[in-house]
Amino acid sequence: MGHVVERANSLDPRRVWGNSVRMSFQPFNPIQMTGTQAPVAFHRTELAVILSLYGRMVAAGEWRDYGISCLRDVAVFSIFRRTAENPLYRIEKRPKLRAKQGQYAVIGIDGQVLKRGHELKPVLRVLERKLIRAVE
């Protein structure tokens, strides 16, 4: 019986190991964010445009996986050919650049900005050209 309790305690995700806590998770709660800036995120209409292109590229066999990150200054839609590799492309939204170069950018695997602009659809055309090449 003591072995079962010891085993259960060893599986407790809140148990402290050294200086770190195992499996800590803090759910996002916008109500608690008083005085701090909310993270940047893609709007539903922006995601619809991005996912439409993503679906066509998946159907063409070019892309296989994606990830979305919502950070303080930037929202990133990362596109992968395989799950365990670096992203082929990153679609970034940086609202602070809205008045300057444009808040949307497509960045290649090497970190080079392929296209930047104020509107999402024209920026994504650089990736649609790759779809035309993939189909041919």
SVG drawing of the C-alpha trace seen along z (x, -y; Angstrom):
<svg xmlns="http://www.w3.org/2000/svg" viewBox="-13 -55 32 57">
<polyline fill="none" stroke="black" stroke-width="0.4" points="0.0,0.0 2.8,-2.4 4.4,-1.7 1.2,-2.7 1.1,-6.1 4.8,-6.6 4.3,-5.9 1.3,-8.3 3.3,-11.0 6.2,-10.5 3.7,-11.0 2.3,-14.2 2.9,-16.9 3.2,-19.6 6.1,-17.8 9.3,-19.8 12.5,-18.3 15.5,-20.3 14.9,-23.9 12.2,-23.3 8.6,-22.3 7.6,-19.5 4.7,-20.0 3.7,-23.4 0.7,-24.9 -0.8,-28.3 -4.0,-28.8 -4.4,-32.1 -6.9,-34.3 -7.4,-37.8 -9.1,-39.1 -5.9,-38.6 -3.9,-40.7 -4.6,-44.0 -1.9,-46.6 -0.2,-44.3 -0.6,-44.1 -2.6,-41.2 -0.7,-39.0 -0.9,-39.6 -3.2,-37.0 -4.5,-36.4 -8.2,-37.5 -10.7,-34.9 -10.7,-36.4 -6.9,-36.4 -6.8,-32.7 -9.4,-31.9 -7.2,-33.3 -4.1,-31.6 -5.8,-28.2 -7.3,-28.3 -3.8,-28.6 -2.5,-26.0 -5.2,-23.5 -4.4,-23.9 -0.7,-23.3 -1.4,-20.2 -3.6,-18.9 -0.7,-19.4 1.6,-17.5 3.9,-20.4 3.1,-21.1 2.2,-18.7 2.0,-20.6 1.6,-24.0 2.0,-25.8 0.6,-29.1 2.3,-31.2 0.8,-34.3 3.4,-36.4 3.5,-39.9 4.7,-41.7 4.1,-39.1 1.7,-36.4 3.4,-33.6 1.9,-31.0 4.7,-28.5 4.5,-26.0 6.3,-22.7 7.0,-20.1 7.6,-17.5 6.7,-17.9 10.2,-17.4 12.0,-20.1 12.4,-23.9 9.5,-25.8 9.7,-26.2 7.9,-29.6 6.6,-31.8 3.7,-34.2 4.1,-37.0 1.8,-39.7 3.5,-42.6 1.0,-45.4 3.8,-47.8 5.0,-47.8 1.5,-48.7 2.3,-52.3 5.8,-51.6 6.6,-48.6 3.3,-46.7 2.2,-44.4 2.3,-41.1 5.4,-39.3 6.3,-35.9 9.7,-34.7 11.6,-31.8 13.5,-29.0 16.7,-31.0 15.1,-34.0 15.0,-36.1 11.8,-38.3 10.2,-37.1 7.4,-39.6 6.1,-42.3 3.0,-44.4 0.0,-46.1 -2.6,-43.5 -2.4,-39.8 -3.7,-38.5 -1.0,-40.3 1.7,-39.2 0.6,-35.5 0.8,-35.6 4.5,-34.8 3.5,-31.4 0.7,-30.9 3.3,-31.1 5.0,-28.1 1.6,-26.3 1.5,-26.9 5.0,-25.5 4.1,-22.4 1.0,-21.6 2.9,-21.9"/>
</svg>
